[in-house]
Each structure stands twice: as C-alpha cells, then as structure tokens.
Amino acid sequence: MTDVAQAPLPFPVAEGAAIFIGVVAWDVLAAGEPELVKALLIAVIGALVWYGARGWLASNRRKRTP
C-alpha cells in the first residue's frame, strides 16, 4: 500500500478561454464577423484535448516514480 491519493487535475478553463478569444479574433480579422458557435466548439474541444493530455502525462509520471 504505497499508493498516495493524488489531487485531481483542474480543468483548463483559462486555456479554453484563450483558444476561444483567439479563434474569434482570427474570424474578425479574416472575415469581418465572428462565428461564435464555431469558436466555442473549437475552444471546448481544445480544452478537452489539453485536459486529456495533461492527465495522461501525469499518470505516466506516477507510474515511473518508484
């Protein structure tokens, strides 16, 4: 019984918001009007991928640590 409870990873809200703002800004600069639904979808998927990658990396680090 050497397993120690780990705190759960926080969801990357700041990263998702930054992706959303970046996509909206790109749409405004490129087309002159924002597509908010598209930007929201891209931001949510990006944040979920980032959360999954951080969780996967954290679990790999825990497995390697003796």
Secondary structure, 3 states (H helix, E strand, C coil): CCCCCCCCCCCCHHHHHHHHHHHHHHHHHHHCCCCHHHHHHHHHHHHHHHHHHHHHHHHHHHHHCC
